[in-house]
Amino acid sequence: MAPLARQINCGTELCHNIGVKAPDSLQRFLFEHAAIRGELVHLDTAWQAVLDRHDYPPPVRDLLGELMAAAALLSNILKFDGSLILQIQGRGPVSLLVVESTSQHTLRGMAQWTGDPQPSSFPELVGDGRFVITIDPKGKAQRYQGIVELEGDTVAAALENYLTRSEQLDSRLWLAADTRQAAGMLLQKMPGKTDEDHDLWDRAIQLGATLRRDELLALPAGEIIHRLYHEEDIRLFESQPVQFHCGCTRERVANALRLLGYNEIQSILEERGAIDVDCEFCNQHYTFDKVDAEQLFAAESSRPASPTRH
Ligand SMILES: [Zn+2]
C-alpha cells in the first residue's frame, strides 16, 4: 500500500503546518523525480525514558542518544519485520553502546563505561572498536549480522562508513543528543537508480551540512526540510510515532539462564541462594529461587548431560 504523501511547496496550505513539532516521531521525505530519500527523527519522551533509568555521564549520554536516533532512522529505511540492533563495542572509556529499534517503531538503549568519561572526541571515548549491526527478523527468517571496524570521528561517520562499505548505500547522517532530546537526519541515495540532476546529491548533502546541531534538536521536522530544501520538489510522508519499549520478559530471562546450563545455575544458587537478574535496558528486576531454577530445566530430559560453561 502506498503511504499517504503530501507535497510541500511554498505558497501551499501545507506550509502552514510545517512549524508544528511532533514529539517522538519519524518523518520520511523524498526528492521527487530523483533517487534520494530522507528521514528525520525526534525523540523526546522515548529518550527521557532511557535517561530516567540510568544516570549517564554527559559524553556517554550524547553518544547513546545519537545511536538511538540512528537506529530509529535505519530501522525505518531497512525493510524488515523484527529488530535492528546497533552495537558499538569499544576499548576506550565507553565500552558498549547498544540500541534496539523494532519495525513497530519501539526503541530501547543502554551503555556501559568505566571511570568518569570526560568530554572528548568519539574516537577517544570508544577507542579501537567494532560496529556490530544485527537484523533479527520475526519468525524463522535468518538472523543477519554485519561487523566492521569502527572508522570515523563521530557516530554518524562510523555508520556512514558501514552503510557505504557493507551495504553499498551512499548515506549521510546528522545526529545530536542532549539532556532533553535526541534527533537525527538521514539522506540516502536509493539503490539501482540514477538522478537526471547529477548535482542533486552533492547539493542535498551540502545543504544538510548547514543544519546546526541546535537546529536539528529543536526545530520541527517539516521546518528543517522546508528550510534546507524549499527549492527542491519534496514529497513529505505522514509522520510516524516512535516510543520507548523494552521487550524483556521473565520467559526471555529464563531462556538466557537455560543457556548457562544446569550445573552453572546450581553453583550460583549454592553461592547466593537465588539468581537475580536486572534488565540493563529498563531496570526490571527478575528473581529465580531454587524452585524456579528447577522448573527451568524440568522439561529437559538432557539435564544430567547439560554442559558446564567454561
Ligand atoms: Zn527490560
Residues whose N, C-alpha, C, O or C-beta is under 5 A from the ligand:
A	BS01	ZN	C246 C248 C279 F281 C282 Q284
